[in-house]
Amino acid sequence: MSPEAKDSSNLDAAARTAHEVLDAHTYETVQWHFHESTGCPFWLEQRQNLKFDPLKDIRTFDDLKKFEPFEDAWLRGGPVRRWVPKAFADRPIYVFETGGTTGVPKSRIAVDDWRTDYSLFSKTLPDEHFPPGANWLMLGPSGPRRLRLAIEHLAQVRGGICFCIDLDPRWVIKLINKGWMEHLEAYKQHCIDQAITILGAGHDIRCMFTTPKLLEALALALEKRGQTIRGTGITGIFSGGTEFTPQWTRFATEEFLEGVYMTPTYGNTLMGLACSKPVTASEGYKISYYAPQPRAAIEVVDFNNYDHVVGYGQTGRVKLTTLTKEFFVPGFMERDEGEREMPYIHYPWDGVSGVRPFHELAEATTVGVY
């Protein structure tokens, strides 16, 4: 058997195993959330209105199509404890928010999911660029989002301490929508000034989380001071957001990273964190993301039929399913679209590339600092 055929055979076997694991995990998760002794009030109440019995009829991941589309509004407003499984009723509960620029934000309860997600992600980071024991800078949104606590946990898991800045993305988006570009620039500079102050304070910070827009702004601000990102001591950057494009990645690599390692990610409060394949010049800096199966799974589905997965390389909307004991969300339609990608040996399940705002909502989507 040729090396290429052997690699293909190994990937096929890994993909089959991953699918079996996903089916088993789906069954266990549904049993947990719909059983009277462990389930959450929301799903126990929903069960009364379903046309099927989740405890008997959901055996595989594909069976989740029996559920009607998940309604975005269910996550807006309370009481938030309706999402807390009975088994966790006595545990300390976190609540994280997403959105909220206009109207009531979506809320997601959590106990340990955010720690688990980022502990798993930590294992994917190369120690050469993210040295164990190194301190981190969190140059991103603060407030009710889980990202601040998650990056802090990531730093601690890796033996470091995390320094954070103050950043309110809801204010940023309001400035954009009002057309107050001068105020926007001043606020962005305020955030960058905080970061530069911390980086220059002798804290031996080697690793950083930030968004593409803020990373570029930081590089420009440092350049005006005759400095570079590498010159601050940073060796590894974990970044994320739909602004991550092949064009921007190439620009950043060639213009201001100077060999500093950067790994793109795609994630949110509901999914956790999707890692990417290594981004290379030989593949045109294409970025392919893979959800953290079996805890969450993404499908790229037809724009006109959300139960139909498109072919590899074809474009569709991103459909997310969250499958943890803390939170169960079947078939959440994301505000993103992209192309379906083949499984990858380290993530032997479907991925998505070219992630961008869903075209039907794109005009109403304000990206802000992301």
N, C-alpha and C positions, 0 to 999 in steps of 0.2 A: 504494500500500500504506500502510495506517495505521501510525503509530508503534508501536502495540501489536503489530500483525501482523509488522512488521519486527523488533521485539525478539524475538518468539517464533521467527521464522525464524532469526535469528542464534543463539539459544540452541540450537535443534534442530541446526543445523550444527556448533556447538561441541561438543555432546554426542556427535554421530556421530564427530567427529574424536577426541575424548577416548577413546571406546570403541575405536577403531582403534589408538590409541596404547597403551591398556591391553592389547589382544590381542597386539600386537607385543612389548611389554615382558614379558608373561607367557611368551611363547615363548622369548625370549632368557634370561630368568631360569631357566627350567626346563632349558634346554640347558646353562647354566653349572653348575647344581648337580648335574646327573646325568651330566655328561661326566667320564670317567676322569681327564682332565688338569687339570680345574679344580674338580670337585665336592667336597662335604664327605663325610667318612666315613659320617656318619649316613645321608644320602640314597643314597649308593652302595650301602650295605648294604641299605637298605629296597627298593631297586630289584629286588633278587633275589626279593623276596616279593610284588611287585605283579602284578596280573593283566593289566597292560598295560605298554607300553614308553613311559616319559615322553618319551624323545627323539624318538619317532615319533608318538605319539598325543596329545600336548598341544600344540595349535596356537593355542588361544584361551583367554581367561579362563574361559569357560564349561566348557571341557574339564577344568578343575581339579576338577569334581565327580566325576571318575573316582577321585580319591583317597578313601580312607576318612576319616572324621572324625579330625582331628589330636588325639592324646592328650595331655592336660595333663601327665601323668606323664613324658612324654619329656623335658620341660624341667627335671625335678627330679632332681638328682644328676648325676654325671659318668660317664666323663671328659668335661669340657667341651670338650676339643679335638676331639671327634667332630663338633662343629658348625662347625669352622674349615675353609673351603674350601681345597683344596690350593693354589690360586693365591695364598692369603694366608698360607701356612704360615710364611713368614719375616718377616711383618709383626708389629709390636707389637699384642697383643690385649688389649682391655678385656673385662671381664665385668660385667654389670649384673644386679641381682636385683630381683624383684618378689615380693610376698607374704612368706612366711617367719615369720608370727606363730606358726603352729604347723607343725611338720614342716619338711621341706627346701624352701627357696625355689626358685621357677623362676629359671633363669639364661638370659641371652641374651648371646652373644659380640658384639663390635663392633670395628670398626677405625675407620671414619670416618663411619658412618651417623648417629651422633648429631650430629656437626658439620654434615653435609649437611642433616639435618632442620631444624636451628635456623637455619642460614644461609638456607634457603628461607623459613622463617617470618619471619625478619627483614625480608624484602622486603614483607611484608603489614602491617608496623607503620607508622602515620603518624608522620613525623618531627616534626610539630607537637607531638605528645604524648610521643614517645620520641626526644628530640633526639639526633642523632649526637654522640658524644663524651661523653654523659652517663654518670655512674656508676649502678650498679644495686645493689639489695638483694635477696638471695635469702632470702626468709622462707618456707622450706619444708623438706621432708625432706632429710636429708644421708645419709651412710653409703654403702652399696653401690648406691644408686639412681643412674640416669643423670641425673636431673633437676639435681642440683647442678652437675655438669660442663657440662651442656647450657646452663643459664642463664649460667654463667660464659663459655662460648663465645659465646652470644648477645650478651652485653655487649661482649666483645672485638671481635666482628664489627662492632658498631656504634660502635666506637672508645672504649668505656668500660672501667671496671674494676668487678668484681663483689665485693661484700661479702656474706659468708654467716654464717648462724647455725648452731648445733648443734641438731639435732632428730631424735630417734629415734622414728618413728611406730610401730614394733613395741612399744615400751614404752608408748606412749599407748594402744594397743589392749589391751594386757594390763591396764592400769589400769581401762579401761572394763569389760572382761570380769570383773574381780574386784570391780567395784562400788566402787572406791576413788576416789570423786568428788572428795574433798578433795585427794588426791594429784594427780589429773588436773588440777584447777584450778591447783594450785601449779606443775605442770610446764608448763602452757600459759602461765602468767604468767612463768615462767623464760624461755621462748622470746620472749615479747613484750618483756620487759625487755631482752633482747639486742638486739632490733630497734630499740627506742627509743634505746638507748645509741648504736648506730651512726648512726641518723638525726640525732642531736643532736651528733655529733662533728665537724661541719664538713667532711664529705666531699663535699658538693654532690651528693647522691644525688637523681636525678630520676625514676628508673624502678624498678619493683619487680615481682618475681614473688611471689605468695602464694596460699594457698587461701582459699575463701570464709570458712570458720570463723576462720582466723587474721586475715584482713582485718577482720572484724567485731570480733574481740577487740582488735586494734590500735586501731581507731577508738574503742572504749570506753575503753581505757587512756589514749589521748591526750586524750579529752574530760575525764577526771578531772584531767588536768594543765592544762586550759584550752587545749588545742591541737586541731588538726584534721589530717587527712591532707594536705590541700592546704597547710596551714601548715608542714609539714615540708619542703616543696619538691617533693614527688612530683607529677608531671604525668601519668604513664602507668602503668597497672597491667595486667600480664599475669597472668591467673589461670586456674585449672582445677580440675576435680573434679566428681563427680556431685552435689555439694551446690549446684551452679549451677542454680537454678530461676528461672523468670520471676518468681515471687513475691519471691525473695531479691534478684534483680537490681533489681527496682523499689524494694524497701526500701533497698538500698545506694545507688541513684541518688538517691533522694529524701531520705535521712536523713544520709549522711555523706560522700559522694564530692564534693559541691560542685563539680561540673564536671570533676573528675579523670576522664580517659578510662580505661575498663576494657574489655579484650577477653577474652571467655571462650574457653577451648579445652578439647578433650577428647583425651586421649592417654594412652599408656602405653609401657612399655619395648619392646613388640613392634610397635606401630603407628607410633610417632613422634608426630606432632602434627596433630590435625584442627582446622582453623580454623573460625570461625563467620561466618555472614552478619552484617552490622551489626544490632545489637539495638536495636529502636526501640519507643517507647511505642505507636505506631500499630498495631504487630503484637502488642501485649500482652506485650512483652518476651520473646517466644518466641525460644529459642536453637536454631539449626539448625547442626549440625556437618558438615564435609566432609573426608573423609580426604585425605591427601597423595598422590593418584593421580599416576603409576602405581606409586609406591614402596610403597603400601599401599592396599587397597580394603576398604570395609565394605559389607555387605549387611544389610538387615533382613529376617529370614527367619521363616517360620512356626514356631510353637512345636513343632509335631508333625512337621514335615518341613523339615529344615535345607537341603534343596536347592531349596526353593520360596521365592522372594522375595515378600513381601506387597505389596499394592497401596499406592499413595501415600496417606498419611494413616492407614494401618493400623498396628497394633502388632505387633511381633515381636522376636525376640532378635537381638542384634548379632553378626554373623559377620565375622571379620577375616581377611584374607589379606595376608601380608607378602611383598613381592617386591623384594628387593635382592640384589646379588651377595654381600653378607655373610650374609644370612639369608633363608631361604625357609620360610614356614609357610603351608600352604594350609588354609583353612577352620577357623580357631581360633574356638571358640565362647566369646565373651566372657561375663563375669558381669553383663552389662548388657542392658537392653531399651529400646525407644523406638519412635518413629513414623517411618516412611519419608518422606523429604522429596524434593520435586522438585529437579532440577538448578538451579544458580544460575549466572548469567552468568560470574562469576569462578571458580566451581568447577563446571563443566558435567557433573556426574555426581551420582548419588544421594547424599543426605545423611540424617542422623538427628536427630530432635529429642526432647525430653522424656527424655533419657538418665537412667536410674535403675537400681538393682540388679534383676537378673532375678528375677521374683517367686517362682520356685521355690527360689531361694537367698537371698532377701532377709532372712529371719529369721536366717540364719547369717552375714550380712555385717555386719561392724563398720566403720563409716566412719572413725572416728578424726578426724585432723586434715584429712581430705579432705572 
